Structures are given as C-alpha cells and as structure tokens.
Amino acid sequence: MFITRATRHDRSDLEEFFAAQQWDDPVLDRGAAYIARDGAIVGNVRLIEIEPQTVIVDDVLVKDDRRGAGIGAQLIKAAMNSRGGTLYLCCHPERLRFYRDLGFGEVSFEELPGSIQAYFTERGDAPSELPPDHVHHFMKAR
C-alpha cells in the first residue's frame, strides 16, 4: 500500500471508491485529496483551504474491510505533514478518540472561525442543520 496526493487522473477511481462505500456527497472539486492505494483506492482524506492557514479535513474514509489497519491514521498524518496552518474537522462521537490520538482537540461550534462555521453549515454538518438525535463534534489541531 502507498499514500500519495491524488491527481485529476484519480477522479474516476475516487468516485468509484466513494460509491462502493455508500459515501454520500463527497467533495471532489475542492482542495487536495490524499489517497491510500493497494491497487485500488482503499482510503481517502481531503484538505480544503478555507482561508490562508485555515484548513478543513474532510471526507476521511477507509474501505470497510481495511478499517483498523492504521490506514486512516497514515492518511491523516501524511495530509497534516503536507500543510501548515490550523486544521478543523467534524466527526461523530465514535471517532473522537481516533482524532485525539492524532493531536486534535474538541472545540464548540461557536468557537470555530466564521468561515469554518459557514463551510460546515453549507455541508449540513452544523448543529442547526442536524436532526435532534444526530450529534457532530468539532475539532482542531495546531
């Protein structure tokens, strides 16, 4: 397996990867994707610069049958090492420990910069956009 920054030539493979994992609404036209390949794509993370030195970590996904093998952590580390600035993300409660182990700390939605709040609101991830029983946590690193 190897990790690399995706190019335009990887787009159709990324589309197939997300479709096979039943991942709704991946971001394919913004930022830079980092992919893990073992022949086919087995993992993805995308970094989207919202403002200078203000970056969103989005579409973190590892193929179902490859989870738990450290691929997600390797992808996040490769992506983090490629960029400076403050990184922000949104995750579900069961992923908090994973991101904490990678250096992220939890912040409230209200503590996020306005541009980050706007991105998460547009994507439907803001607290005001969620059903009452659905919880998202917001995190930042650096």
ChimeraX commands (.cxc) that place a marker at each C-alpha (Angstrom):
marker #1 position 0.00,0.00,0.00 radius 0.5
marker #1 position 1.18,3.53,-0.69 radius 0.5
marker #1 position -0.14,7.01,0.10 radius 0.5
marker #1 position 0.00,9.81,-2.42 radius 0.5
marker #1 position -1.69,13.06,-3.29 radius 0.5
marker #1 position -4.47,12.41,-5.79 radius 0.5
marker #1 position -4.30,13.91,-9.26 radius 0.5
marker #1 position -7.01,14.61,-11.81 radius 0.5
marker #1 position -6.33,11.13,-13.20 radius 0.5
marker #1 position -7.60,9.62,-9.92 radius 0.5
marker #1 position -11.02,11.29,-10.04 radius 0.5
marker #1 position -12.96,8.37,-11.56 radius 0.5
marker #1 position -11.31,5.97,-9.09 radius 0.5
marker #1 position -12.30,8.29,-6.24 radius 0.5
marker #1 position -15.88,8.42,-7.50 radius 0.5
marker #1 position -15.97,4.60,-7.62 radius 0.5
marker #1 position -14.42,4.34,-4.16 radius 0.5
marker #1 position -17.00,6.64,-2.56 radius 0.5
marker #1 position -19.89,4.96,-4.39 radius 0.5
marker #1 position -18.74,1.50,-3.28 radius 0.5
marker #1 position -18.57,2.72,0.33 radius 0.5
marker #1 position -22.01,4.35,0.01 radius 0.5
marker #1 position -20.50,7.71,1.00 radius 0.5
marker #1 position -22.97,10.45,0.15 radius 0.5
marker #1 position -21.84,13.77,-1.25 radius 0.5
marker #1 position -18.03,13.55,-1.24 radius 0.5
marker #1 position -16.12,16.72,-2.06 radius 0.5
marker #1 position -14.37,16.11,-5.38 radius 0.5
marker #1 position -13.88,19.61,-6.76 radius 0.5
marker #1 position -12.14,21.47,-3.93 radius 0.5
marker #1 position -8.90,21.10,-2.04 radius 0.5
marker #1 position -6.37,18.30,-2.25 radius 0.5
marker #1 position -7.14,14.62,-1.74 radius 0.5
marker #1 position -4.65,12.17,-0.31 radius 0.5
marker #1 position -5.33,8.55,-1.14 radius 0.5
marker #1 position -4.12,5.18,0.03 radius 0.5
marker #1 position -3.79,2.65,-2.79 radius 0.5
marker #1 position -3.38,-1.07,-2.74 radius 0.5
marker #1 position -4.09,-1.43,-6.43 radius 0.5
marker #1 position -7.48,0.23,-5.97 radius 0.5
marker #1 position -8.09,3.15,-3.60 radius 0.5
marker #1 position -8.58,1.89,-0.03 radius 0.5
marker #1 position -8.61,5.24,1.79 radius 0.5
marker #1 position -9.05,8.98,1.32 radius 0.5
marker #1 position -8.71,12.27,3.16 radius 0.5
marker #1 position -9.24,15.72,1.67 radius 0.5
marker #1 position -7.80,19.04,2.84 radius 0.5
marker #1 position -9.69,22.17,1.87 radius 0.5
marker #1 position -8.09,25.55,2.50 radius 0.5
marker #1 position -10.90,27.89,3.51 radius 0.5
marker #1 position -8.62,30.84,4.22 radius 0.5
marker #1 position -4.84,31.14,4.33 radius 0.5
marker #1 position -3.59,28.79,7.08 radius 0.5
marker #1 position -7.17,27.65,7.83 radius 0.5
marker #1 position -7.84,24.15,6.55 radius 0.5
marker #1 position -10.72,21.68,6.79 radius 0.5
marker #1 position -10.07,17.95,6.98 radius 0.5
marker #1 position -12.95,16.32,5.12 radius 0.5
marker #1 position -14.07,13.02,3.59 radius 0.5
marker #1 position -11.89,10.82,5.78 radius 0.5
marker #1 position -12.83,7.32,4.71 radius 0.5
marker #1 position -11.20,3.89,4.68 radius 0.5
marker #1 position -12.66,0.93,2.82 radius 0.5
marker #1 position -14.84,-1.16,5.16 radius 0.5
marker #1 position -12.71,-4.30,5.00 radius 0.5
marker #1 position -9.47,-2.38,5.61 radius 0.5
marker #1 position -10.51,-0.44,8.72 radius 0.5
marker #1 position -8.48,-0.94,11.87 radius 0.5
marker #1 position -5.20,-1.43,9.97 radius 0.5
marker #1 position -3.88,2.11,10.55 radius 0.5
marker #1 position -4.65,3.38,7.05 radius 0.5
marker #1 position -6.75,6.31,8.28 radius 0.5
marker #1 position -4.03,7.44,10.70 radius 0.5
marker #1 position -1.39,7.19,7.98 radius 0.5
marker #1 position -3.54,9.25,5.63 radius 0.5
marker #1 position -4.22,11.95,8.22 radius 0.5
marker #1 position -0.53,12.16,9.16 radius 0.5
marker #1 position 0.54,12.42,5.51 radius 0.5
marker #1 position -2.03,15.15,4.89 radius 0.5
marker #1 position -1.08,17.03,8.08 radius 0.5
marker #1 position 2.61,16.86,7.18 radius 0.5
marker #1 position 1.87,18.39,3.79 radius 0.5
marker #1 position 0.23,21.55,5.17 radius 0.5
marker #1 position 0.78,24.22,7.73 radius 0.5
marker #1 position -1.94,26.14,9.49 radius 0.5
marker #1 position -4.82,25.21,11.74 radius 0.5
marker #1 position -6.82,22.13,10.81 radius 0.5
marker #1 position -10.51,21.73,11.59 radius 0.5
marker #1 position -12.85,18.77,11.24 radius 0.5
marker #1 position -16.29,17.49,12.10 radius 0.5
marker #1 position -16.81,13.93,13.32 radius 0.5
marker #1 position -19.21,11.57,15.05 radius 0.5
marker #1 position -18.76,10.66,18.74 radius 0.5
marker #1 position -17.24,7.25,17.97 radius 0.5
marker #1 position -14.32,8.92,16.12 radius 0.5
marker #1 position -13.27,11.35,18.90 radius 0.5
marker #1 position -10.54,9.11,20.30 radius 0.5
marker #1 position -9.09,8.45,16.85 radius 0.5
marker #1 position -8.69,12.18,16.17 radius 0.5
marker #1 position -7.50,12.97,19.70 radius 0.5
marker #1 position -4.73,10.42,19.23 radius 0.5
marker #1 position -3.68,12.39,16.12 radius 0.5
marker #1 position -3.44,15.68,18.02 radius 0.5
marker #1 position -6.92,17.14,17.56 radius 0.5
marker #1 position -8.83,18.72,20.42 radius 0.5
marker #1 position -12.53,19.31,20.70 radius 0.5
marker #1 position -13.98,22.82,20.29 radius 0.5
marker #1 position -17.55,24.05,20.28 radius 0.5
marker #1 position -19.17,25.08,17.02 radius 0.5
marker #1 position -19.34,28.66,18.34 radius 0.5
marker #1 position -15.56,28.72,18.85 radius 0.5
marker #1 position -14.88,27.95,15.17 radius 0.5
marker #1 position -13.87,30.81,12.86 radius 0.5
marker #1 position -16.81,32.19,10.89 radius 0.5
marker #1 position -15.52,30.78,7.60 radius 0.5
marker #1 position -15.33,27.28,9.11 radius 0.5
marker #1 position -18.82,27.62,10.58 radius 0.5
marker #1 position -20.09,28.67,7.14 radius 0.5
marker #1 position -18.47,25.63,5.47 radius 0.5
marker #1 position -19.99,23.19,7.95 radius 0.5
marker #1 position -23.38,24.92,7.70 radius 0.5
marker #1 position -23.29,24.72,3.90 radius 0.5
marker #1 position -22.43,20.99,4.10 radius 0.5
marker #1 position -25.30,20.35,6.53 radius 0.5
marker #1 position -22.96,19.46,9.41 radius 0.5
marker #1 position -23.68,22.42,11.71 radius 0.5
marker #1 position -25.74,21.73,14.83 radius 0.5
marker #1 position -28.59,23.85,13.46 radius 0.5
marker #1 position -28.74,21.62,10.34 radius 0.5
marker #1 position -28.93,18.26,12.15 radius 0.5
marker #1 position -31.86,16.24,13.44 radius 0.5
marker #1 position -32.11,16.40,17.26 radius 0.5
marker #1 position -30.72,12.87,17.75 radius 0.5
marker #1 position -27.69,13.36,15.47 radius 0.5
marker #1 position -24.50,14.70,17.07 radius 0.5
marker #1 position -21.40,16.12,15.46 radius 0.5
marker #1 position -18.22,17.09,17.28 radius 0.5
marker #1 position -15.88,19.78,16.03 radius 0.5
marker #1 position -12.14,19.54,16.47 radius 0.5
marker #1 position -8.98,21.45,15.66 radius 0.5
marker #1 position -5.27,20.78,15.57 radius 0.5
marker #1 position -2.31,23.17,15.66 radius 0.5
marker link #1:1,2 radius 0.2
marker link #1:2,3 radius 0.2
marker link #1:3,4 radius 0.2
marker link #1:4,5 radius 0.2
marker link #1:5,6 radius 0.2
marker link #1:6,7 radius 0.2
marker link #1:7,8 radius 0.2
marker link #1:8,9 radius 0.2
marker link #1:9,10 radius 0.2
marker link #1:10,11 radius 0.2
marker link #1:11,12 radius 0.2
marker link #1:12,13 radius 0.2
marker link #1:13,14 radius 0.2
marker link #1:14,15 radius 0.2
marker link #1:15,16 radius 0.2
marker link #1:16,17 radius 0.2
marker link #1:17,18 radius 0.2
marker link #1:18,19 radius 0.2
marker link #1:19,20 radius 0.2
marker link #1:20,21 radius 0.2
marker link #1:21,22 radius 0.2
marker link #1:22,23 radius 0.2
marker link #1:23,24 radius 0.2
marker link #1:24,25 radius 0.2
marker link #1:25,26 radius 0.2
marker link #1:26,27 radius 0.2
marker link #1:27,28 radius 0.2
marker link #1:28,29 radius 0.2
marker link #1:29,30 radius 0.2
marker link #1:30,31 radius 0.2
marker link #1:31,32 radius 0.2
marker link #1:32,33 radius 0.2
marker link #1:33,34 radius 0.2
marker link #1:34,35 radius 0.2
marker link #1:35,36 radius 0.2
marker link #1:36,37 radius 0.2
marker link #1:37,38 radius 0.2
marker link #1:38,39 radius 0.2
marker link #1:39,40 radius 0.2
marker link #1:40,41 radius 0.2
marker link #1:41,42 radius 0.2
marker link #1:42,43 radius 0.2
marker link #1:43,44 radius 0.2
marker link #1:44,45 radius 0.2
marker link #1:45,46 radius 0.2
marker link #1:46,47 radius 0.2
marker link #1:47,48 radius 0.2
marker link #1:48,49 radius 0.2
marker link #1:49,50 radius 0.2
marker link #1:50,51 radius 0.2
marker link #1:51,52 radius 0.2
marker link #1:52,53 radius 0.2
marker link #1:53,54 radius 0.2
marker link #1:54,55 radius 0.2
marker link #1:55,56 radius 0.2
marker link #1:56,57 radius 0.2
marker link #1:57,58 radius 0.2
marker link #1:58,59 radius 0.2
marker link #1:59,60 radius 0.2
marker link #1:60,61 radius 0.2
marker link #1:61,62 radius 0.2
marker link #1:62,63 radius 0.2
marker link #1:63,64 radius 0.2
marker link #1:64,65 radius 0.2
marker link #1:65,66 radius 0.2
marker link #1:66,67 radius 0.2
marker link #1:67,68 radius 0.2
marker link #1:68,69 radius 0.2
marker link #1:69,70 radius 0.2
marker link #1:70,71 radius 0.2
marker link #1:71,72 radius 0.2
marker link #1:72,73 radius 0.2
marker link #1:73,74 radius 0.2
marker link #1:74,75 radius 0.2
marker link #1:75,76 radius 0.2
marker link #1:76,77 radius 0.2
marker link #1:77,78 radius 0.2
marker link #1:78,79 radius 0.2
marker link #1:79,80 radius 0.2
marker link #1:80,81 radius 0.2
marker link #1:81,82 radius 0.2
marker link #1:82,83 radius 0.2
marker link #1:83,84 radius 0.2
marker link #1:84,85 radius 0.2
marker link #1:85,86 radius 0.2
marker link #1:86,87 radius 0.2
marker link #1:87,88 radius 0.2
marker link #1:88,89 radius 0.2
marker link #1:89,90 radius 0.2
marker link #1:90,91 radius 0.2
marker link #1:91,92 radius 0.2
marker link #1:92,93 radius 0.2
marker link #1:93,94 radius 0.2
marker link #1:94,95 radius 0.2
marker link #1:95,96 radius 0.2
marker link #1:96,97 radius 0.2
marker link #1:97,98 radius 0.2
marker link #1:98,99 radius 0.2
marker link #1:99,100 radius 0.2
marker link #1:100,101 radius 0.2
marker link #1:101,102 radius 0.2
marker link #1:102,103 radius 0.2
marker link #1:103,104 radius 0.2
marker link #1:104,105 radius 0.2
marker link #1:105,106 radius 0.2
marker link #1:106,107 radius 0.2
marker link #1:107,108 radius 0.2
marker link #1:108,109 radius 0.2
marker link #1:109,110 radius 0.2
marker link #1:110,111 radius 0.2
marker link #1:111,112 radius 0.2
marker link #1:112,113 radius 0.2
marker link #1:113,114 radius 0.2
marker link #1:114,115 radius 0.2
marker link #1:115,116 radius 0.2
marker link #1:116,117 radius 0.2
marker link #1:117,118 radius 0.2
marker link #1:118,119 radius 0.2
marker link #1:119,120 radius 0.2
marker link #1:120,121 radius 0.2
marker link #1:121,122 radius 0.2
marker link #1:122,123 radius 0.2
marker link #1:123,124 radius 0.2
marker link #1:124,125 radius 0.2
marker link #1:125,126 radius 0.2
marker link #1:126,127 radius 0.2
marker link #1:127,128 radius 0.2
marker link #1:128,129 radius 0.2
marker link #1:129,130 radius 0.2
marker link #1:130,131 radius 0.2
marker link #1:131,132 radius 0.2
marker link #1:132,133 radius 0.2
marker link #1:133,134 radius 0.2
marker link #1:134,135 radius 0.2
marker link #1:135,136 radius 0.2
marker link #1:136,137 radius 0.2
marker link #1:137,138 radius 0.2
marker link #1:138,139 radius 0.2
marker link #1:139,140 radius 0.2
marker link #1:140,141 radius 0.2
marker link #1:141,142 radius 0.2
view
